[in-house]
Amino acid sequence: MDIPYIVQERPDTGLTNVKLGIWLFLASEVMLFGGLFSTYILLRINAVDWPLGSDILNVPIGTFNTVVLISSSVTMVMCYAALKLDDLAGYKKYMAATIGLSVLFLGVKLYEYVDKFSHGDYPSGSTFLAIYFTLTGLHALHIVSGVVVNGYFLGPGAALWNTNKEQFINRIEAAGLYWHFVDLVWIFLFPVLYLL
Amino acid sequence: MSENVDEIRAHIKLYWKIGAALMVLTVVTVAITFIDFSVPIAIFVALVVAATKGSLVASYFMHLIGERKWILGTLLLTVLFFLVLIFIPIMGHSDTYGRHVTVPNANAESPSEVAH
């Protein structure tokens, strides 16, 4: 049995099931990260002493990673625009750039983690480090998931373009919405953890 | 593909501009930490800049501008619950003004145990 309304919009919602589904998923993700941000606030306002993020973390590296992730968001939205222009080669170029930037982000994050561990800074070291590793670790897991999904759409998943262009564009739009959400979370994580 | 080619090309130009604005705002976020604000003002300014960047991403890259009411309704509910989630600890903390309260330590003896 075919899944209904993956290309045509539902008459009642005016949306495809793909789009409504991904937005509902993102709503649950907001609550997931919201719970952790709430935890951060609770820990911080009740702490007798709270370190300045810039005294513990490397701000230039964090800024560089922010630029990398924003760039990946731009290339991701270009993937969608390229498909709308019927330009599969352009789509593949931008998707490869998105994946490359994502891997670069993860590489820099790994470098930061290794540097912290080499100085004996583990999550058990302090409340700040515990919430730092929890928030950035969960965010990095989301990046890994995005790389897997985007890798599929760059490779075998792109075959759908030959049989059903509209459905493929809808899939890339959904993947893009997820990716921009991951970028959006980092936009808040960066100042909260690194600068304040 | 309801949009025509000219419209899509105009959107592409806009996406590049939004990307550039996000880069500039990232520099602003870092630059304001060099200004000697008090902690509450520094937090407020940093979060305002972050919220501006977030709204640009949501509005243009995620196409929330002109999105259907079902999506906007879903997000409105999410924002409502998110605010409740964020303000619960703050309100809980406000209840304790004037009293010395620390985060519970699972390994600490309770005051009654110490008294005995």
Interface residues (C-beta under 8 A of the other chain):
Chain A: T13 G14 L15 K19 L20 W23 L24 A27 V30 M31 G34 G35 F37 S38 T39 I41 L42 L43 I45 N46 A47 V48 S54 V59 T63 T66 V67 I70 S71 S73 V74 M76 V77 M78 A81 K84 L85 D86 E166 I169 G176 L177 H180 F181 D183 L184 I187 F188 F190 P191 V192 L195 L196
Chain B: M1 E3 V5 I8 R9 H11 I12 Y15 W16 I18 G19 L22 M23 T26 V27 T29 V30 T33 V39 A42 I43 A46 L47 V49 A50 K53 G54 V57 A58 Y60 F61 M62 R68 W70 I71 T74 L75 L77 T78 F81 F82 L85 I86 I88 P89 I90 G92 H93 V101 T102 V103
